[in-house]
């Protein structure tokens, strides 16, 4: 091999006087393996340095505790609440930053009543508050008795100010699809009652958030079947979709397993909107499920 010339000239580097040298606190494996007296002395020196760093750490932690007590006394003197910040479930789930929810607007036709709003409001009455206010657009001369009964049932469910809340404005409008606008700055609607259920399931109580559940794909599949069921034009195709729902339910108490989920809300609301589907079209398992779901949805 040949010798390479030095590309950079040798500089006389002067270290700044404002810095202090750090001691080597690591224990090299080769120094431990060596049995020479010099290696033993180096190992002892490193152990002493490690103990010194640990003592300094304990001192810093003690000073932090004293500072915390001083801040608590200052808060008490100023009359400020001394409770620490408590992170909610959404913060703990993935470390996402929580922001206040915007009020949402839902445009719906009286012929396609979103019964899922009432079902969720009843199912969440002790967990979460959905504050629904209804208005009638100028394109609707009359909303009909079914929509008026729906409004009355919404008003019967009390609003608990102590619970987390999302405000929903329901506007009866001459529109083809039920749509939800979640952003006040841009018009990006979410079409379909099933997709609205998905949105509310993501922002609602932790007990109904299914994205982290092992049954996440199963719940989404059931909601997709509900989406197709609402678009069936013949009784034969509606019954075929009901048979698919029965296969998904199997021997479970609910579509989400042993607990009520947004999938059950979607199926229950879809069946209400399909008066042509009676108990004769349902399997015994679906009939029993419908009775259990009615106790929760209260519709």
N, C-alpha and C positions, 0 to 999 in steps of 0.2 A: 504494500500500500504506500501511497505517497502522501506527503504532508501538505495540508491545505494552509494557505496563507490566511492570516486574520483579516477579515473584511472590515471590521470596525476597530478603530484605534483605541488604545487603552486610555480611559479617562480617570482622573482622580475625583471620584464622587464623594462629596461631603454630605454626610447625613445631617438632617435638620436637628437642632438641639431641643425642639419642642416635643419630640417623640421619645418614648421610652421603650427599651427592648423587651420583648416577651420571652419568657422562659419556655423551654421545650418540656411539655408535660406528657408527651406520648412515651409509651414503653415499647421500644423496638424489640421485635421478636428475636433478632440475632443477639442483642445485648443480654436478653434473658437466658438464651441458650449457652452463652459463653460463660466459662467458670473462672475467668481471669480476675484478679483483684480490682483492676481498673474498671472492668465491666460491672462488677458488684457494686463498686462505689457509684458508678453512673446510674445504676438501677435504683440505689437508695436515694440518690439526689432527685431522680424523677418522681419517686413516691412522695418525697417531701414536697416537691412542687405541686403535685396533685392534691395533697392535703391542704396546701396553702390556698389553691384555687377554690376548693370546696368550702373552706372557712370564709373566704371572701364572698362566695355565693350566699351562704347562710346570713352573713351580715347584710347583704343587699336585700334579701327577702325580709329580714327583720325590719329594715328601714321602710320597705314598701308597706308592711303591715302597720307601722306607726303612721305613715302618711295616710293610709286608708282610714284609720281612726280619727285623724285630724280632719279629714274631709267630711266624715260623718258628723263630727261636732259642729263643723261650719254649716252643714245642711240643716242640722237641728236648730242652730241659732237663727238661720234665715227662714225657717218654717217650710223648707222644701222636703218633698217626699223622699224618704230614704230607701225606697225599694229599688232594687236593681232591675235592669231591663230584662224582661222575660220574653224569650223568643217563642214564637208560635210554631205550629206544626209545619207551616209552609216554609219558614226559615230553616228549620232543622232538616227538611226534606231537600237535600241537594245544596243547601247553603244559598238558596235564592233570596234575593232582596225583596222584601215585602213593600208594596205600594198600595195606597188606598184604592179600592175598587171604584170604577166609574159607574154611574147609573146607566142602566141599559134600557133600550127602547125596543119593544116587540110590536111589530105590525101583524095583525091577524084578522082573518075574515070570520064573521060570526058562524059561518057554515063549517069552519075548521077550528073549533075551540081548543086551545092548548090546555087540556085538562092536566097535563103534567105540572103546570104551575101550582094548581090547587093541591095535587098529590104531594109535591115536594114541600109545600108550605105546611101541610099537615104532618108529614113524616118528620120534618125538621123542627117542629114547634119547640122542642126542648134543646135543640142543638144550634140552630141558625135561623135567622129571620129573613124572609123574603117579603119585602114591603111592596105590594102591587097596587098601583093606582091606574084606573081605567079611564079612557077618553074615547069619544066617537069622532071619527073623521067626517068631513063634509061630504065625502063620497058615499056615506051610508045614511039612508033615510031612517032606517029602523034596524036595530040589531037583533030583534026577535026575542022570544021568551027564554030560549035555552041560554043565550048569552047573558041575559039579565039575571037568570038564576045562578049562573056561574059567578057573576059579579057579587051577588048577595052572599054566596058561600065563601068567596075570598074575604069579604068584609067580616065574616063571623070569626075568622082565625085571628086571635089577638097578636099584636106586635110587641115583642118583649125588647125594650130598649137596652137591657143588660147583655143581650147576645150580639154577636157579630151580625151585620146586616148588609144586604144588597138591595137597592131600590130598583124596582122594575116598573116601567111605564108601558102599559098595554094599550095600544090604539087600535080600535076596531076600524078596519079600512077595507076598501074594495081592492084587495090584492090577491094574486093567484096563489102565492106561497106564504106560509108563516115565516117571517124573517126577523132577525134580531140585529140591532146595531149596538155594538159594544164600545165604539170609540166616538167621542163627541167632535173630533177634528177631521175624521175622514169617513166616508160612507163605504164601509166594507161589510156588507150584511152577511149573516150566517143563516143559511136557508134550512128550513125544515125543523119541526118540533124535536126530532131525535137529536139533531146536532145542537140544538139549544140545551137539551138535557145534558149532553156531553160537556158543554161549557159550564153549566151550573154545577155539574158534578166535580169539575176541576177547582172551582172557587168556593165550593160549599164546605160543610163540616168534614173533618178528617175521616169520619166513619164512612163517608160515601165517596171518598177519593179513591179511585180504583186503578190508577196508572201504575202504582207500585205493587199491586196485588198479583198473585200467581194466576188469577182468573181474568186478567186484563183483556187478553185476546178473546176469551169466551164472552165477556160482557159486551165488547165491541161487536162481536158477531151477532149476538141477540139484538142489539140496537140496529144493526144493518137489516136484519129480518123485519124488524118493525118498520123501518123506512120503506122496504119493498111492500109490506102489507098495506100501508096507507095509500099506495099507488096501484093497488089491484083494482081492476074494473069489473071483474065478474066474481060471483060467489064461489065458483070452482077454484079460482086462483087464490082467493082469500083463505079457503079451507086448506089449500095446499101449504100456504105459509104458516097456518096454525099447526099443521102437522110437523113442520120444521121446528116450531117453538117447542112442541111436545118432546121432540128428540133432544133438544138442548136441555130441557128441564130434567128429564129422566126421573130419578128417585130423589132429587134434591128438594129441600123445603122451598128454596127460592132460586132464581136464575143465577144469583151470585153466591150460591152455596147455602150455608145455614143462616146467613144474614140478608136482610133486605138491601138491595142495591139500586143504582140508577137503571139497571137493566129491567128490574121489576116495574119501576115507575114507567119506563117506556112501553113495556108490554101492556100494562094496565090501562094507560091512557089510550093506546092504539085500539084496544078492544072496545073501549067506551065509544070511540069515534066510529066504530063499525057495528051499528045496531043490527045489521043483517046476520052477524055471527052470534048465535045463541048458545046456551049450554049444550044443546044437542050436537053442535059442531065441535065442542071441546071434549077432550079425553077426560076420564075421571081424575087423572093427575092434575090437569089444568083447571078443572073445576075446583078441586081442593085448594090448589095454589091461589085461585082467584078469591076464595073466601078468606084465606090468610092475608093476602095483600089488601083486601078491602078494610081490614081492621087497622091497617097502618095508613093507607091513603085516605080513608074515610070519605069516599065518593060513592 
